[in-house]
Amino acid sequence: MGLIIIKTMEIQLNGNAYPLDKECNIDDFLSKLSIDKTKVAVELNKSVVPKDKYSVTKLAHKDVVEIVTFIGGG
């Protein structure tokens, strides 16, 4: 009987541990969370990620992600 290894990764999302079952980019991750990417800013490991880089910026094990939602007011 062979040993089965299940590899999962975990990121920190807005201060909480969040497991990911597969590698993904920020664009895919926001879609998974049902978040409209036009209404948020994403910080990855203390650097703001430009929206045009969401599709090419991959999340990795132990990354620290902060998602900030814009709220209008007056």
Backbone as JSON Lines, residues from 0, in Angstrom:
{"i":0,"aa":"M","n":[0.85,-1.18,0.0],"ca":[0.0,0.0,0.0],"c":[0.89,1.23,0.0]}
{"i":1,"aa":"G","n":[0.65,2.13,-0.95],"ca":[1.48,3.33,-1.09],"c":[1.02,4.44,-0.17]}
{"i":2,"aa":"L","n":[1.92,5.35,0.08],"ca":[1.64,6.52,0.89],"c":[1.07,7.61,-0.01]}
{"i":3,"aa":"I","n":[-0.04,8.19,0.4],"ca":[-0.66,9.28,-0.36],"c":[-0.37,10.57,0.37]}
{"i":4,"aa":"I","n":[0.23,11.51,-0.33],"ca":[0.53,12.81,0.25],"c":[-0.38,13.84,-0.39]}
{"i":5,"aa":"I","n":[-1.13,14.53,0.44],"ca":[-2.0,15.58,-0.05],"c":[-1.34,16.9,0.3]}
{"i":6,"aa":"K","n":[-1.02,17.64,-0.72],"ca":[-0.32,18.9,-0.51],"c":[-1.33,20.05,-0.59]}
{"i":7,"aa":"T","n":[-1.45,20.76,0.5],"ca":[-2.27,21.95,0.51],"c":[-1.38,23.11,0.93]}
{"i":8,"aa":"M","n":[-1.82,24.28,0.59],"ca":[-1.07,25.44,1.04],"c":[-1.99,26.33,1.83]}
{"i":9,"aa":"E","n":[-1.38,27.2,2.6],"ca":[-2.15,28.08,3.45],"c":[-1.6,29.49,3.31]}
{"i":10,"aa":"I","n":[-2.51,30.44,3.2],"ca":[-2.12,31.84,3.2],"c":[-2.74,32.5,4.42]}
{"i":11,"aa":"Q","n":[-2.32,33.7,4.69],"ca":[-2.97,34.49,5.72],"c":[-3.82,35.53,5.0]}
{"i":12,"aa":"L","n":[-5.12,35.51,5.23],"ca":[-6.06,36.41,4.57],"c":[-6.69,37.33,5.59]}
{"i":13,"aa":"N","n":[-6.38,38.6,5.49],"ca":[-6.91,39.6,6.42],"c":[-6.74,39.16,7.88]}
{"i":14,"aa":"G","n":[-5.57,38.6,8.18],"ca":[-5.22,38.23,9.55],"c":[-5.62,36.84,9.97]}
{"i":15,"aa":"N","n":[-6.27,36.07,9.1],"ca":[-6.72,34.72,9.44],"c":[-6.12,33.69,8.49]}
{"i":16,"aa":"A","n":[-5.84,32.51,9.02],"ca":[-5.34,31.42,8.18],"c":[-6.42,31.02,7.19]}
{"i":17,"aa":"Y","n":[-6.01,30.78,5.93],"ca":[-6.96,30.41,4.89],"c":[-6.3,29.33,4.03]}
{"i":18,"aa":"P","n":[-6.88,28.13,4.01],"ca":[-6.29,27.05,3.21],"c":[-6.64,27.17,1.73]}
{"i":19,"aa":"L","n":[-5.69,26.83,0.88],"ca":[-5.93,26.76,-0.56],"c":[-5.61,25.35,-1.02]}
{"i":20,"aa":"D","n":[-6.49,24.76,-1.8],"ca":[-6.26,23.39,-2.26],"c":[-5.42,23.33,-3.52]}
{"i":21,"aa":"K","n":[-5.23,24.48,-4.19],"ca":[-4.38,24.5,-5.37],"c":[-3.84,25.91,-5.58]}
{"i":22,"aa":"E","n":[-2.78,25.97,-6.36],"ca":[-2.19,27.27,-6.68],"c":[-3.17,28.1,-7.51]}
{"i":23,"aa":"C","n":[-3.22,29.4,-7.25],"ca":[-4.06,30.27,-8.06],"c":[-3.47,31.67,-8.08]}
{"i":24,"aa":"N","n":[-3.96,32.48,-9.01],"ca":[-3.52,33.86,-9.05],"c":[-4.55,34.72,-8.3]}
{"i":25,"aa":"I","n":[-4.25,35.98,-8.13],"ca":[-5.13,36.87,-7.37],"c":[-6.49,36.99,-8.05]}
{"i":26,"aa":"D","n":[-6.5,37.09,-9.36],"ca":[-7.75,37.2,-10.11],"c":[-8.66,36.01,-9.82]}
{"i":27,"aa":"D","n":[-8.12,34.8,-9.9],"ca":[-8.89,33.58,-9.61],"c":[-9.35,33.55,-8.16]}
{"i":28,"aa":"F","n":[-8.47,33.97,-7.26],"ca":[-8.79,33.94,-5.84],"c":[-9.95,34.88,-5.52]}
{"i":29,"aa":"L","n":[-9.93,36.09,-6.08],"ca":[-11.04,37.02,-5.86],"c":[-12.34,36.46,-6.42]}
{"i":30,"aa":"S","n":[-12.28,35.82,-7.57],"ca":[-13.47,35.19,-8.14],"c":[-14.01,34.09,-7.23]}
{"i":31,"aa":"K","n":[-13.1,33.29,-6.68],"ca":[-13.49,32.21,-5.76],"c":[-14.23,32.77,-4.55]}
{"i":32,"aa":"L","n":[-13.81,33.96,-4.12],"ca":[-14.44,34.6,-2.96],"c":[-15.64,35.46,-3.34]}
{"i":33,"aa":"S","n":[-16.0,35.49,-4.63],"ca":[-17.1,36.31,-5.15],"c":[-16.89,37.79,-4.84]}
{"i":34,"aa":"I","n":[-15.65,38.24,-5.04],"ca":[-15.3,39.64,-4.8],"c":[-15.06,40.32,-6.15]}
{"i":35,"aa":"D","n":[-15.7,41.46,-6.34],"ca":[-15.53,42.26,-7.56],"c":[-14.18,42.97,-7.49]}
{"i":36,"aa":"K","n":[-13.28,42.61,-8.39],"ca":[-11.92,43.14,-8.32],"c":[-11.85,44.65,-8.57]}
{"i":37,"aa":"T","n":[-12.9,45.22,-9.14],"ca":[-12.89,46.66,-9.37],"c":[-13.18,47.46,-8.11]}
{"i":38,"aa":"K","n":[-13.64,46.78,-7.05],"ca":[-14.04,47.47,-5.82],"c":[-13.12,47.19,-4.64]}
{"i":39,"aa":"V","n":[-11.95,46.61,-4.91],"ca":[-11.02,46.29,-3.83],"c":[-9.59,46.65,-4.21]}
{"i":40,"aa":"A","n":[-8.76,46.73,-3.2],"ca":[-7.32,46.8,-3.38],"c":[-6.75,45.56,-2.71]}
{"i":41,"aa":"V","n":[-5.7,44.99,-3.28],"ca":[-5.08,43.8,-2.72],"c":[-3.63,44.1,-2.39]}
{"i":42,"aa":"E","n":[-3.27,43.77,-1.15],"ca":[-1.89,43.88,-0.7],"c":[-1.35,42.47,-0.52]}
{"i":43,"aa":"L","n":[-0.2,42.21,-1.1],"ca":[0.44,40.9,-1.0],"c":[1.8,41.07,-0.37]}
{"i":44,"aa":"N","n":[1.98,40.49,0.81],"ca":[3.25,40.58,1.54],"c":[3.73,42.03,1.66]}
{"i":45,"aa":"K","n":[2.78,42.89,2.07],"ca":[3.03,44.31,2.37],"c":[3.27,45.19,1.14]}
{"i":46,"aa":"S","n":[2.95,44.69,-0.05],"ca":[3.05,45.5,-1.27],"c":[1.7,45.47,-2.0]}
{"i":47,"aa":"V","n":[1.23,46.65,-2.4],"ca":[-0.02,46.73,-3.14],"c":[0.21,46.18,-4.55]}
{"i":48,"aa":"V","n":[-0.7,45.31,-4.97],"ca":[-0.6,44.7,-6.3],"c":[-1.46,45.51,-7.27]}
{"i":49,"aa":"P","n":[-0.89,46.02,-8.35],"ca":[-1.7,46.74,-9.35],"c":[-2.74,45.8,-9.97]}
{"i":50,"aa":"K","n":[-3.92,46.32,-10.23],"ca":[-5.02,45.5,-10.78],"c":[-4.62,44.79,-12.07]}
{"i":51,"aa":"D","n":[-3.79,45.43,-12.88],"ca":[-3.4,44.79,-14.14],"c":[-2.43,43.64,-13.95]}
{"i":52,"aa":"K","n":[-1.98,43.41,-12.71],"ca":[-1.09,42.29,-12.4],"c":[-1.8,41.14,-11.68]}
{"i":53,"aa":"Y","n":[-3.1,41.29,-11.39],"ca":[-3.84,40.25,-10.67],"c":[-3.79,38.9,-11.37]}
{"i":54,"aa":"S","n":[-3.88,38.89,-12.68],"ca":[-3.94,37.62,-13.41],"c":[-2.59,36.92,-13.51]}
{"i":55,"aa":"V","n":[-1.51,37.63,-13.26],"ca":[-0.17,37.02,-13.36],"c":[0.53,36.9,-12.01]}
{"i":56,"aa":"T","n":[-0.13,37.36,-10.94],"ca":[0.46,37.28,-9.6],"c":[-0.1,36.07,-8.88]}
{"i":57,"aa":"K","n":[0.74,35.06,-8.71],"ca":[0.31,33.81,-8.07],"c":[0.48,33.89,-6.56]}
{"i":58,"aa":"L","n":[-0.44,33.24,-5.86],"ca":[-0.35,33.13,-4.41],"c":[0.48,31.9,-4.06]}
{"i":59,"aa":"A","n":[1.28,32.04,-3.02],"ca":[2.16,30.95,-2.59],"c":[1.93,30.67,-1.11]}
{"i":60,"aa":"H","n":[2.36,29.49,-0.69],"ca":[2.25,29.07,0.7],"c":[2.85,30.13,1.62]}
{"i":61,"aa":"K","n":[2.11,30.48,2.66],"ca":[2.52,31.45,3.69],"c":[2.46,32.91,3.24]}
{"i":62,"aa":"D","n":[1.92,33.19,2.04],"ca":[1.73,34.58,1.64],"c":[0.77,35.27,2.6]}
{"i":63,"aa":"V","n":[0.97,36.57,2.77],"ca":[0.09,37.39,3.6],"c":[-0.69,38.3,2.65]}
{"i":64,"aa":"V","n":[-2.02,38.11,2.64],"ca":[-2.89,38.84,1.73],"c":[-3.87,39.69,2.54]}
{"i":65,"aa":"E","n":[-3.96,40.95,2.16],"ca":[-4.96,41.85,2.73],"c":[-5.83,42.34,1.58]}
{"i":66,"aa":"I","n":[-7.14,42.22,1.75],"ca":[-8.09,42.71,0.76],"c":[-8.89,43.84,1.41]}
{"i":67,"aa":"V","n":[-8.81,45.01,0.78],"ca":[-9.49,46.19,1.32],"c":[-10.59,46.59,0.36]}
{"i":68,"aa":"T","n":[-11.8,46.75,0.89],"ca":[-12.95,47.12,0.08],"c":[-13.15,48.63,0.15]}
{"i":69,"aa":"F","n":[-13.43,49.22,-1.01],"ca":[-13.7,50.65,-1.07],"c":[-15.14,50.91,-0.66]}
{"i":70,"aa":"I","n":[-15.33,51.91,0.18],"ca":[-16.66,52.29,0.63],"c":[-16.81,53.78,0.37]}
{"i":71,"aa":"G","n":[-17.84,54.13,-0.38],"ca":[-18.08,55.54,-0.69],"c":[-18.83,56.21,0.44]}
{"i":72,"aa":"G","n":[-18.68,57.47,0.52],"ca":[-19.38,58.24,1.55],"c":[-19.32,59.72,1.21]}
{"i":73,"aa":"G","n":[-19.93,60.48,2.03],"ca":[-19.92,61.9,1.73],"c":[-20.11,62.74,2.92]}
